[in-house]
Amino acid sequence: MNRITRPHPRPWASRRLICLSFAGGGTVGFRPWAQQLPVDIELRALCYPGRESRFGDQVAGGWQGLVDDCATALQNEVRAPYVLYGHSMGALVAFETARALQARGVEGPESLVLSGHIAPQHWTGTRAAALATASDEELASWLEATGGAPRAVLADPDLRSLAVDLLRLDMTVYSTYRFDRGERLRVPIHLLVGEAESSPLHEGWAELTDGPYSQAVLPGGHFFTPRVWGTLPRHMPLLASDATAGLAG
């Protein structure tokens, strides 16, 4: 069982960027980022149960099960300092996973980079619940409208069916999330927001950590623009003091 993938191993790396996917996604979408990172940072991606290398594993039955799975994977399989990144649903997973590790009293991420999600205290889950019960056609249209799946996937009936089924499963889990203010994090949070969906509801992330908070608004919508998404690590200043120094390839 490979819970954490390493698309471009860098055994010499001093730090890791570990990515958590949006609903319906997987680790594959992060692979092109490996060459965007400074040479001393290795890209890894955490695979949720029920897909890709974990296709035979039982899908998480609820939100807490998903968070526990991610926290255990990080606790057991990652040793070097790391930054935890999550987009959309993955932003909530990253945040709650960091809180779970902090509650366990074990070393967690040195910082969080989050994107595509309002602060959790403002999130109701209504949209996720509606998508969880939507028709296949509605889910496919949503994937196309948001850029949540490549056009080639949506054009292939078998791949489209798989993408829709996976999205429905994730939205079902996603809709069960309920925010509990609990203990504040003690690590920095950096938020990336597409200008088309920027709102005051994003600013609530600052209330959830005792560490530094920063926010950047980038071109585009939920997935930014294709160009921005393709080079998103360059907009993650918490990865290094100079995000443009020593870029690989």
C-alpha angles and dihedrals in degrees: 000000000000107000095166121043127205107202094179110019118214106182090181093057117126094202140022134221106212116193131206118199134234121248111297093014137106144192097286095078092062097052097091089059092069092085092046094066129091110266094253094056124079124207118228130170128204114226117217116223118270100038145072111346089003097048091126094052120098113260114249109272094213145352098278091050091055093048092047090050092052094044092050092049092052093043093051103034109034124069109156120077111278145186115224117218128187134173126208106323086007090061090061091044091051093048095048092042090055089050091049092053091047090051090051089055093237130126112275135175120324088223143353127235111192133179142176099025138095118230109289095238087066096046119101103178092230095126093046091050091051092050091048089064098034123116121265089252092053092049092049090050090050091051090050094046095049098038090242093142133028116258090240090060093049091047093057111076095213095045091043091053091050092048092049093048092049092048091051092051092049094046089052090056092039092054091060093063115118121180118237112187093213120144120351119241119252098212133084120270121205116188126203116198132183109236092231092062101031112133141155088261089075093060093070089081087080090067093060102066137052088207128081119297128203136169135199127192114213133188119277138024136284093332092028111226121319090252094050093045091049092056100030095132087068087066094054104095093175090070093073141347088254111032092191098050120104097000114180121234 
